[in-house]
């Protein structure tokens, strides 16, 4: 048998690491709790994600994404043609000539619409246009002014 002085260097390192682990009382359940607080990578599904300032990073595929701050919104998120988020009361501009069904009227490019209201449905913007009246529009044909 080996005595402590006769042990190879690798075996001494292992025994010293075991002593350190036993002194720190590292609990694997604590590790699981802290690791599960971060979501898995949406690209590769890796569980080894970490935070870097405002981003979450996956070390396996190098994907970076913004952590979801919280889903405190009740309804869907409406976006304009450029991807900007629309809200009730915004001012928008029409980006394409829009023919109005049932009439010979046309909403011209560049028409500004103030104080819009967002509603659920196929046409998600409710507004009034001077000279035409109340109308519903799709958010894909407008941009935030």
C-alpha positions as CSV (number, residue, x, y, z in Angstrom):
1,X,0.0,0.0,0.0
2,X,1.0,3.6,-0.5
3,X,1.5,6.0,2.3
4,X,0.5,9.7,2.0
5,X,4.1,10.5,1.0
6,X,4.2,7.8,-1.7
7,X,1.0,8.8,-3.5
8,X,1.4,10.0,-7.1
9,X,0.7,13.7,-7.8
10,X,-2.6,13.0,-9.6
11,X,-4.0,11.0,-6.7
12,X,-2.9,13.7,-4.2
13,X,-4.8,16.3,-6.3
14,X,-7.9,14.2,-6.3
15,X,-7.9,13.7,-2.5
16,X,-7.3,17.4,-1.9
17,X,-10.2,18.3,-4.2
18,X,-12.5,15.9,-2.4
19,X,-11.4,17.5,0.9
20,X,-12.2,21.0,-0.5
21,X,-15.6,19.8,-1.7
22,X,-16.5,18.3,1.6
23,X,-15.5,21.6,3.4
24,X,-17.6,23.9,1.1
25,X,-20.8,21.8,1.6
26,X,-21.6,22.3,-2.1
27,X,-25.1,20.9,-2.6
28,X,-26.1,19.7,-6.1
29,X,-29.7,20.8,-5.4
30,X,-28.5,24.4,-4.9
31,X,-26.7,24.2,-8.3
32,X,-29.9,22.8,-10.0
33,X,-32.0,25.7,-8.5
34,X,-29.6,28.4,-9.8
35,X,-29.2,26.8,-13.2
36,X,-32.9,26.4,-13.8
37,X,-33.5,30.1,-13.3
38,X,-32.2,30.8,-16.8
39,X,-34.1,29.5,-19.9
40,X,-32.6,27.0,-22.3
41,X,-31.1,28.2,-25.6
42,X,-33.9,28.7,-28.2
43,X,-31.6,27.7,-31.0
44,X,-30.0,24.5,-29.8
45,X,-31.8,23.8,-26.5
46,X,-28.6,23.9,-24.4
47,X,-29.1,24.2,-20.7
48,X,-25.7,25.9,-20.1
49,X,-26.9,29.5,-20.8
50,X,-25.5,32.5,-18.9
51,X,-26.2,36.2,-18.5
52,X,-24.0,38.9,-20.0
53,X,-25.4,42.3,-19.1
54,X,-28.8,42.5,-20.8
55,X,-28.4,39.4,-22.9
56,X,-28.5,35.7,-22.4
57,X,-25.8,33.7,-24.1
58,X,-25.4,30.1,-25.2
59,X,-21.8,28.9,-25.0
60,X,-22.4,25.9,-27.3
61,X,-23.9,27.7,-30.4
62,X,-22.9,31.3,-29.5
63,X,-26.5,32.5,-29.8
64,X,-27.4,35.7,-28.0
65,X,-30.9,36.9,-27.1
66,X,-32.7,39.4,-24.9
67,X,-34.3,37.9,-21.8
68,X,-38.1,38.3,-21.7
69,X,-38.6,41.0,-19.2
70,X,-42.1,39.9,-18.3
71,X,-45.4,39.3,-20.0
72,X,-47.5,42.0,-18.4
73,X,-49.4,42.8,-21.6
74,X,-52.9,41.5,-21.8
75,X,-53.4,41.4,-25.6
76,X,-51.4,40.9,-28.7
77,X,-48.6,43.2,-29.8
78,X,-49.3,45.2,-33.0
79,X,-46.4,46.2,-35.2
80,X,-46.2,48.5,-38.2
81,X,-44.6,47.8,-41.6
82,X,-41.2,48.6,-40.2
83,X,-41.5,46.5,-37.0
84,X,-42.2,49.3,-34.6
85,X,-44.7,48.6,-31.8
86,X,-48.0,50.4,-32.2
87,X,-50.0,51.7,-29.2
88,X,-53.4,53.3,-28.8
89,X,-53.2,57.1,-29.5
90,X,-50.2,56.9,-31.8
91,X,-49.9,58.9,-35.0
92,X,-49.3,56.8,-38.2
93,X,-48.7,57.4,-41.9
94,X,-50.1,55.3,-44.7
95,X,-47.3,53.7,-46.9
96,X,-49.4,52.5,-49.8
97,X,-52.4,53.8,-51.8
98,X,-55.4,52.0,-50.3
99,X,-58.7,51.6,-52.2
100,X,-61.8,51.7,-50.0
101,X,-64.2,48.9,-50.8
102,X,-67.7,50.1,-52.0
103,X,-66.5,53.6,-52.9
104,X,-64.3,55.3,-55.4
105,X,-62.2,56.9,-52.7
106,X,-58.6,56.2,-52.2
107,X,-56.4,56.8,-49.1
108,X,-53.2,58.3,-50.5
109,X,-49.6,57.5,-49.6
110,X,-48.4,59.8,-46.8
111,X,-51.8,60.4,-45.2
112,X,-51.3,61.0,-41.5
113,X,-53.8,59.4,-39.1
114,X,-53.8,60.7,-35.5
115,X,-55.1,59.1,-32.3
116,X,-55.5,55.5,-33.6
117,X,-57.2,52.7,-31.6
118,X,-56.0,49.1,-31.8
119,X,-58.6,46.4,-32.0
120,X,-58.4,42.6,-32.4
121,X,-59.3,41.1,-35.7
122,X,-58.1,41.1,-39.3
123,X,-58.0,44.9,-39.6
124,X,-56.4,45.9,-36.3
125,X,-56.4,49.7,-36.5
126,X,-59.5,51.8,-36.0
127,X,-59.2,55.5,-37.0
128,X,-60.9,58.4,-38.7
129,X,-59.7,59.9,-41.9
130,X,-60.7,63.5,-42.8
131,X,-63.1,63.5,-45.8
132,X,-63.7,59.7,-45.6
133,X,-64.8,59.0,-42.0
134,X,-64.2,56.1,-39.7
135,X,-62.2,53.2,-41.2
136,X,-60.3,50.1,-40.2
137,X,-56.8,49.4,-41.5
138,X,-54.3,46.6,-41.4
139,X,-51.1,47.5,-39.5
140,X,-48.9,46.2,-42.4
141,X,-49.9,49.2,-44.6
142,X,-48.8,51.9,-42.1
143,X,-45.7,53.1,-40.3
144,X,-45.3,55.0,-37.1
145,X,-45.0,58.7,-37.7
